[in-house]
């Protein structure tokens, strides 16, 4: 099981796909999950591995997706009472399964860092390649003028033509007088997720006039961050590079928060009683109410629904 877990993690890392890991760190019988049991949860709602069934599976799925979205680890406790007041940093859930038991799970997001594509062979370009690699960001140099013996921190080199085929890239134009117009035009036309231009505002406005003549829209120009980087009073190339990387980190984190993760899996359904996602194919109880099927992962939610279906039915989600 450990081998398949590691292989899945390696596959997702290779493809730069976000996921979360979940490991059971405490268990009280008769919970089926045991300390050390682990799983990988992907954004499509699939759980690879074992962290228990019933309530535990749905709760871990919900919290794992939130962990990926927020970029923060979380510790959850699932008990019959739903309370562990002594653990102020633990999120508690009530175990609605009548079988009882307790389990604590630690969830941690694994988020791929965006590849930083930079144009130019300037001192700032060189500093950015070193600073970004030191922070474990993949780095790509765009253009055919870079000296590979100097840009030793670059993962690989790419032509302008190859870059033009990308979308949602993170790009920094730090050409500083060498092919500014062509490089910025190439970058902005790809609809990048992030684009900054190392330049004074006066120079940027002059080049923007050129871009407008080439058909670049005002909306596209507004997305270009110039001067590049967060204002930290940077003077040296290394300081400018740090300010740019800080802006990239800020932008990528904000972008994740603005894009809520939706379970893209038709087999999942939100239990209207506990609001926890469950698999239809693994539902323990299925009730038909007003022509609609309602799915439950455990006896407790099923019993509560039967006693007062109208108080829950408005929250049903297919």
PLY file of the C-alpha trace (Angstrom):
ply
format ascii 1.0
element vertex 318
property float x
property float y
property float z
element edge 317
property int vertex1
property int vertex2
end_header
0.00 0.00 0.00
2.86 2.36 0.79
4.35 1.73 -2.66
1.11 2.70 -4.43
0.83 5.79 -2.21
4.35 6.90 -3.10
3.82 6.17 -6.79
0.66 8.28 -6.84
2.42 11.16 -5.09
5.31 10.95 -7.56
2.87 10.98 -10.50
1.02 14.04 -9.22
4.27 15.84 -8.44
5.58 15.13 -11.93
2.39 16.51 -13.49
2.33 19.48 -11.07
-1.15 18.56 -9.89
-2.29 19.86 -6.47
-3.35 17.30 -3.89
-3.53 16.74 -0.15
-2.20 13.99 2.06
-4.17 12.65 5.01
-2.78 10.41 7.75
-4.51 9.00 10.81
-2.61 10.04 13.95
-4.98 8.80 16.67
-7.67 6.16 16.83
-10.09 4.76 19.37
-11.82 1.49 18.55
-14.04 0.48 16.85
-12.94 2.97 14.19
-11.76 1.07 11.11
-8.88 3.43 10.38
-5.64 2.85 12.27
-2.72 5.18 13.09
-0.45 5.39 10.08
-3.19 4.73 7.53
-2.88 7.34 4.85
-4.42 8.57 1.62
-3.95 11.10 -1.15
-6.94 13.28 -2.05
-7.06 14.92 -5.47
-9.14 17.92 -6.52
-11.49 15.74 -8.58
-12.76 14.18 -5.36
-10.90 10.89 -5.53
-9.33 9.33 -2.45
-6.28 7.16 -3.14
-5.50 5.05 -0.10
-7.36 4.32 3.13
-8.32 6.57 6.03
-11.52 4.79 7.07
-15.04 4.63 5.69
-18.42 6.13 6.48
-18.30 9.57 8.07
-14.51 9.70 8.13
-14.13 9.40 4.38
-16.52 12.27 3.58
-15.15 14.56 6.31
-11.56 14.01 5.18
-12.55 14.70 1.57
-14.25 17.98 2.53
-11.37 19.17 4.72
-8.72 18.08 2.21
-10.29 20.19 -0.54
-10.44 23.16 1.84
-6.80 22.56 2.74
-5.80 22.63 -0.94
-7.82 25.77 -1.55
-6.41 27.63 1.47
-2.90 26.22 1.20
-2.91 25.36 4.92
-2.65 22.07 6.83
-5.43 21.11 9.21
-5.99 18.68 12.06
-9.44 17.18 12.47
-10.97 15.07 15.21
-14.03 12.89 14.63
-15.73 11.72 17.82
-19.27 10.73 18.89
-19.62 14.00 20.83
-17.94 16.14 18.18
-15.94 17.98 20.82
-12.32 18.04 21.98
-12.14 21.35 23.76
-8.60 20.79 24.99
-7.34 20.92 21.41
-7.84 24.56 20.37
-6.18 24.04 16.97
-8.26 20.98 16.10
-11.48 21.10 14.08
-13.99 18.71 15.61
-16.73 16.73 13.89
-19.48 14.57 15.36
-19.32 10.88 14.44
-22.87 10.28 13.21
-22.18 6.61 12.49
-23.81 4.56 15.25
-20.84 2.22 15.37
-18.92 4.77 17.44
-15.17 5.11 17.64
-12.85 8.11 17.33
-10.19 9.15 14.89
-7.84 12.12 14.45
-6.48 12.96 11.00
-3.72 15.34 9.94
-4.21 16.81 6.47
-1.54 18.66 4.52
-1.78 20.28 1.08
0.85 19.66 -1.57
0.69 22.55 -4.00
2.92 22.77 -7.06
4.69 26.09 -7.43
4.19 27.94 -10.70
7.04 27.88 -13.19
8.59 31.32 -13.55
9.33 32.22 -17.17
11.63 35.19 -17.57
12.64 37.11 -20.67
16.04 38.77 -20.79
19.71 38.31 -19.96
20.01 41.29 -17.61
21.51 41.30 -14.11
17.98 41.23 -12.71
17.16 38.20 -14.86
20.21 36.41 -13.50
19.37 37.38 -9.91
15.75 36.27 -10.36
16.82 32.86 -11.64
18.97 32.35 -8.53
16.44 33.68 -6.00
13.56 31.69 -7.51
15.54 28.43 -7.56
16.63 29.01 -3.96
12.91 29.09 -3.10
12.35 25.87 -5.11
10.48 27.51 -7.99
11.00 25.99 -11.45
12.67 28.56 -13.70
12.62 28.83 -17.51
14.55 31.35 -19.60
12.69 32.49 -22.72
14.73 33.57 -25.74
17.79 32.45 -27.65
20.42 34.84 -26.31
21.04 33.41 -22.84
24.45 31.96 -22.05
23.80 28.58 -20.41
27.14 28.73 -18.65
26.00 31.89 -16.82
22.34 31.00 -16.18
23.21 27.85 -14.27
20.06 27.90 -12.09
17.66 27.67 -15.03
15.74 24.39 -15.43
15.58 24.77 -19.19
15.53 27.28 -22.02
12.60 28.04 -24.32
12.17 29.96 -27.56
9.68 32.80 -27.95
7.74 30.61 -30.37
7.35 27.82 -27.81
6.34 30.28 -25.08
3.66 31.69 -27.39
1.89 28.31 -27.17
1.45 28.55 -23.39
-1.50 29.92 -21.42
-1.78 30.98 -17.77
2.00 31.20 -17.43
3.88 33.25 -14.85
6.14 35.58 -16.82
8.60 38.34 -16.01
10.01 40.57 -18.75
13.36 41.85 -17.52
14.98 42.58 -20.87
16.00 46.09 -19.79
16.45 47.59 -23.25
17.08 44.45 -25.29
13.98 43.40 -27.28
11.59 44.95 -24.74
8.73 45.44 -27.20
8.91 42.00 -28.81
9.28 40.18 -25.49
6.42 42.01 -23.78
4.20 41.56 -26.81
4.93 37.81 -26.87
4.18 37.51 -23.16
0.96 39.53 -23.04
-0.59 37.71 -26.00
-0.53 34.38 -24.17
-3.06 35.51 -21.54
-0.60 34.91 -18.67
-1.73 34.28 -15.11
0.92 36.76 -13.97
3.00 39.21 -16.00
5.38 41.87 -14.74
7.68 44.22 -16.63
10.91 45.53 -15.13
10.78 49.14 -16.20
10.09 52.68 -15.08
6.52 53.90 -15.60
7.71 56.38 -18.23
9.36 53.68 -20.31
6.45 51.30 -19.79
3.96 53.88 -21.10
6.04 54.33 -24.26
6.13 50.60 -24.89
2.42 50.28 -24.09
1.76 52.68 -26.97
3.60 50.28 -29.25
1.59 47.33 -27.90
-1.68 49.16 -28.53
-0.68 49.63 -32.18
-0.09 45.86 -32.31
-3.64 45.15 -31.19
-3.16 44.68 -27.44
-6.27 45.74 -25.53
-6.50 48.01 -22.48
-7.69 45.05 -20.41
-4.53 43.15 -21.36
-2.33 46.13 -20.51
-3.97 46.52 -17.09
-2.77 43.04 -16.14
0.89 43.97 -16.62
2.49 44.79 -13.28
5.02 47.57 -13.74
7.24 48.53 -12.09
7.68 44.85 -11.32
7.60 43.56 -7.78
6.36 44.73 -4.42
7.70 48.13 -3.39
10.39 47.38 -0.80
12.72 50.16 -1.83
14.85 47.71 -3.82
18.01 49.03 -5.46
20.29 46.07 -6.16
19.40 43.36 -8.74
19.05 40.76 -5.97
16.68 43.04 -4.06
14.56 43.64 -7.16
14.47 39.88 -7.74
13.26 39.30 -4.17
10.51 41.90 -4.62
9.37 40.21 -7.84
9.33 36.75 -6.26
7.36 38.14 -3.31
4.78 39.53 -5.73
4.57 36.17 -7.53
4.00 34.37 -4.22
1.33 36.89 -3.21
-0.41 36.61 -6.58
-0.41 32.80 -6.68
-1.83 32.54 -3.13
-4.58 35.05 -3.86
-5.42 33.29 -7.10
-5.99 29.99 -5.26
-8.27 31.65 -2.70
-10.37 33.21 -5.46
-11.00 29.87 -7.15
-13.07 27.63 -4.85
-12.51 23.95 -5.56
-15.55 22.08 -6.79
-15.80 18.29 -6.70
-15.87 17.29 -10.35
-17.19 13.80 -9.77
-20.79 12.79 -10.41
-20.54 9.95 -7.90
-20.41 12.45 -5.03
-23.44 13.85 -3.25
-23.74 16.16 -0.25
-25.47 14.49 2.69
-28.24 16.99 3.66
-28.02 16.17 7.38
-24.30 16.62 8.06
-23.38 18.47 4.83
-20.55 16.03 4.19
-19.86 14.68 0.66
-20.41 10.96 0.20
-20.12 8.54 -2.69
-23.46 7.47 -4.13
-21.96 4.13 -5.08
-20.94 3.50 -1.46
-24.02 4.97 0.28
-25.26 2.83 3.16
-28.83 4.13 2.89
-30.81 5.58 -0.02
-34.19 7.22 0.52
-36.54 8.51 -2.17
-38.23 11.75 -1.14
-40.55 13.68 -3.46
-39.15 11.83 -6.44
-35.51 12.57 -5.56
-32.97 10.11 -4.20
-31.26 11.11 -0.97
-28.03 9.35 0.02
-26.59 8.73 3.49
-23.25 7.37 4.61
-24.39 6.21 8.04
-27.29 5.16 10.26
-27.34 8.38 12.30
-28.00 10.75 9.39
-30.51 8.33 7.87
-32.48 8.19 11.13
-32.42 11.97 11.60
-33.66 12.54 8.07
-36.56 10.09 8.41
-37.71 11.84 11.57
-37.88 15.29 9.95
-37.18 15.21 6.19
-38.58 18.67 5.45
-36.07 20.33 7.78
-33.22 18.93 5.68
-34.53 18.57 2.15
-33.79 22.16 1.09
-30.09 21.54 1.58
-30.02 18.49 -0.69
-27.42 18.79 -3.43
-27.15 16.29 -6.25
0 1
1 2
2 3
3 4
4 5
5 6
6 7
7 8
8 9
9 10
10 11
11 12
12 13
13 14
14 15
15 16
16 17
17 18
18 19
19 20
20 21
21 22
22 23
23 24
24 25
25 26
26 27
27 28
28 29
29 30
30 31
31 32
32 33
33 34
34 35
35 36
36 37
37 38
38 39
39 40
40 41
41 42
42 43
43 44
44 45
45 46
46 47
47 48
48 49
49 50
50 51
51 52
52 53
53 54
54 55
55 56
56 57
57 58
58 59
59 60
60 61
61 62
62 63
63 64
64 65
65 66
66 67
67 68
68 69
69 70
70 71
71 72
72 73
73 74
74 75
75 76
76 77
77 78
78 79
79 80
80 81
81 82
82 83
83 84
84 85
85 86
86 87
87 88
88 89
89 90
90 91
91 92
92 93
93 94
94 95
95 96
96 97
97 98
98 99
99 100
100 101
101 102
102 103
103 104
104 105
105 106
106 107
107 108
108 109
109 110
110 111
111 112
112 113
113 114
114 115
115 116
116 117
117 118
118 119
119 120
120 121
121 122
122 123
123 124
124 125
125 126
126 127
127 128
128 129
129 130
130 131
131 132
132 133
133 134
134 135
135 136
136 137
137 138
138 139
139 140
140 141
141 142
142 143
143 144
144 145
145 146
146 147
147 148
148 149
149 150
150 151
151 152
152 153
153 154
154 155
155 156
156 157
157 158
158 159
159 160
160 161
161 162
162 163
163 164
164 165
165 166
166 167
167 168
168 169
169 170
170 171
171 172
172 173
173 174
174 175
175 176
176 177
177 178
178 179
179 180
180 181
181 182
182 183
183 184
184 185
185 186
186 187
187 188
188 189
189 190
190 191
191 192
192 193
193 194
194 195
195 196
196 197
197 198
198 199
199 200
200 201
201 202
202 203
203 204
204 205
205 206
206 207
207 208
208 209
209 210
210 211
211 212
212 213
213 214
214 215
215 216
216 217
217 218
218 219
219 220
220 221
221 222
222 223
223 224
224 225
225 226
226 227
227 228
228 229
229 230
230 231
231 232
232 233
233 234
234 235
235 236
236 237
237 238
238 239
239 240
240 241
241 242
242 243
243 244
244 245
245 246
246 247
247 248
248 249
249 250
250 251
251 252
252 253
253 254
254 255
255 256
256 257
257 258
258 259
259 260
260 261
261 262
262 263
263 264
264 265
265 266
266 267
267 268
268 269
269 270
270 271
271 272
272 273
273 274
274 275
275 276
276 277
277 278
278 279
279 280
280 281
281 282
282 283
283 284
284 285
285 286
286 287
287 288
288 289
289 290
290 291
291 292
292 293
293 294
294 295
295 296
296 297
297 298
298 299
299 300
300 301
301 302
302 303
303 304
304 305
305 306
306 307
307 308
308 309
309 310
310 311
311 312
312 313
313 314
314 315
315 316
316 317
